[in-house]
Amino acid sequence: MKPKMKYFPLGFLFACLPFLTIALPGCPAARSKPLAQPEIVKLQGTYTHPASGMTFPARIGDFERSAVLRKDTQGDHVSARYDLISLAVSVSVAVDIYPAPHFDTAGLPPEMVAAARENLSQREFEFRRRETMSSHPGTVLIQEGEVSLPQKDNPYLGRMAVFEYEDMFARQLQPLRSQLYLFCFAGNDWIIKYQFTYPRNADAMYEIENFMMNLPWTLKQPKPPGSR
């Protein structure tokens, strides 16, 4: 059964127009200035992102962490890189966590908050999709849609896109496949992005699902309204 569409009175939407005008241009990078070049975080063992509490172990199954990069001045945006190299398949993945767009929800009905978040999530997904396609000339988008995080205790809904292009991988130029997974407003305050890359003729879905299943979200619980 399809869910019923919710409609808002025209006057109500006009009353909320100033809010939407402020909220929708929101951008995660607005909170902290991006670095011209990402900086390598020197560490050993498990890394915990201070702002969110998200942890990135040195190993996740057969994947080994190769680097943690800080992408902004405050360290709100970090990217953990992992690699799997085996006789069966080679896969690289970047897991980014950064702030979700912020907007004031005080006094707004839940329906409007949900609508604004959905709009912002779609805008962020479109931005990341364009980012991937512009980074690799000749990229072809072959699939996109909704996706559920493969964790039984946290089946969070997000968006995914699959791309194909040719680039350097494992020290050789070859056809590649890249899978983008984006989860917005994780823990209310964060965006978590996975980007897996592997040779186009390989079947890496088992490895991808296992990685996502074995990297738990250890996000801090959001503070109650009015707390400090």
Secondary structure, 3 states (H helix, E strand, C coil): CCCCCCCCCHHHHHHHHHHHHHHCCCCHHHHCCEEEEEEECCCCCCEECCCCCCEECCEECCEEEEEEEEEECCCCCEEEEEEEECCCCEEEEEEEEEECCCCCCCCCCHHHHHHHHHHHHHHHHHHHHHHHHHHCCCCEEEEEEEEECCCCCCCCEEEEEEEEEEEEECCEEEEEEEEEEEEEEECCCEEEEEEEEEECCCCCHHHHHHHHHHCCCCCCCCCCCCCC
